[in-house]
Amino acid sequence: MGMPNRILAWIVALPAGCFAAWLVWQAFRAAQYWPGLLGVIYLLAVGRFLYLFRPQLRRNFTVLDRSASGEVQIMHAALVSLVHRAAKEMVGLGEVRVDLKNAGDGVKLVLRVDALTSARAVGLGEALQAAARRQLEEKAGVKVKEVRVVVETVKPPADTPRTRVR
């Protein structure tokens, strides 16, 4: 749903909501409960109407490739799994969280990673950028516009004994 439709929805709903609130106020002030109850129901209906026009978070977008023989759709989950596969091949990475955004004729990636202390964070980030870009472009045929790597935490490897500091 585009921006003009949301604006139109607010233009319709705002006076209707004000009328419903006024109806409820007048009814309860005069101790007439049936019109007040109808006003509350009307307010709920207006709220539901606005809920239908809320901005949608589109995470299941598809990347399309149209040709003479038909079209190919690649879902969000498939692209994320390709990035995870590229990250699993790298040494020195802990958990990898992928935020994938459709950018017109390509995609933009934000990779949030937990690096292990044995790895060099900058070199790891550069290698992960190259691996994710290569995986999406070669395997899925998707143009990658940008790959950002954010190292959120640095954790010790699981097999390293931890020293307790007091």
Buried (B, 14 or more C-beta within 10 A) or exposed (E): EEEEEBEEBEEBBEEBBEBBBEBBEEBBEEEEEEBBEBBBEBBEEBEEBBEEBEEEEEEEBBBEEEEEEEEEEBEBEBBBEBBBEBBEEBEBBBEBBBEBBBEEEBBBBBBBBBBBEEBEBEEBBEBBBEBBBEBBEEBBEBBBBEBEBEBEEBEEEEEEEEEEEE
